[in-house]
Each structure stands twice: as structure tokens, then as C-alpha cells.
Amino acid sequence: MFDKLTEKVNAAVFEEAGMHISGNREIILENCRRIEECSDVFMSFACGKLLVHIWGNDLRAFDYRTGGLVIRGKISQIELAERRGR
């Protein structure tokens, strides 16, 4: 029973994507597991159960650390989509 409870807590806490947006210049993504695509105008990331797509100009990824990522640049659009097969 403890194993199932631990599994559910991990799924709820550690697999959910978190996002903090500062104007249109910075996004902090939590639980970012994989960079799918990265250029100065489009970035795509696997974050928990979501795919996060970001469009803009002069986009740069910083501080890729365990489970987190900072995106800076002029952000024009953000799209969230559920990951398939999860």
C-alpha cells in the first residue's frame, strides 16, 4: 500500500509542469525533462505530462538544471499540449 501511495505522490508532485512567466521576457519551466527543439525563434520542451511550445525572437535557454529551465528573449506565444503515450 505504501508503494502505491508513494507512486501517486511522485506523479502528482514531480511530474506536473510548473511555469512562472515574467512579462514577455522570461519563463521559468519546472520539471522540464527534455528539450525537443531549440532555435532563436521556436523552442519545444517535454515538461511532465505536457509539451510546451514557445515562439518569439532571440530566445535562449539558460540554467538547465535538474528539472528546470529558464527561457529568455522576446516571447510572443506559448502553447501547451498533452504528451501522447503518457
Residue pairs with C-beta under 8 A, 6 or more apart in sequence:
14 31
14 67
15 31
15 48
15 49
16 31
16 48
16 49
17 29
17 30
17 31
17 32
17 47
17 48
17 49
17 50
17 52
17 80
18 29
18 30
18 31
19 27
19 28
19 29
19 30
19 47
19 52
19 78
20 27
20 28
20 30
21 27
21 75
21 78
22 28
24 56
24 74
24 75
24 76
25 72
25 73
25 74
25 75
26 70
26 71
26 72
26 75
27 54
27 70
27 71
27 75
27 78
28 68
28 69
28 70
28 71
29 45
29 47
29 52
29 68
29 69
29 70
29 71
30 47
30 67
30 68
31 47
31 48
31 67
31 68
32 45
32 46
32 47
32 52
32 64
32 67
32 68
32 69
33 46
33 47
33 48
33 67
34 45
34 46
35 43
35 44
35 45
35 61
35 64
35 69
36 44
36 45
36 46
36 51
37 43
37 44
38 44
38 61
39 59
40 57
40 58
40 59
40 60
40 73
41 55
41 56
41 57
41 59
42 53
42 54
42 55
42 59
43 53
43 54
43 59
43 61
43 71
44 51
44 52
44 53
44 54
45 51
45 52
45 54
45 69
46 83
49 82
49 83
49 86
50 80
50 81
50 82
50 83
51 80
51 81
51 82
51 83
52 78
52 79
52 80
53 77
53 78
53 79
53 80
53 81
54 71
54 75
54 77
54 78
54 79
55 75
55 76
55 77
55 78
55 79
56 73
56 74
56 75
56 76
56 77
57 73
57 74
57 76
58 73
58 74
59 71
59 72
59 73
59 74
59 75
60 71
60 72
60 73
61 69
61 70
61 71
62 69
62 70
62 71
62 72
63 69
63 70
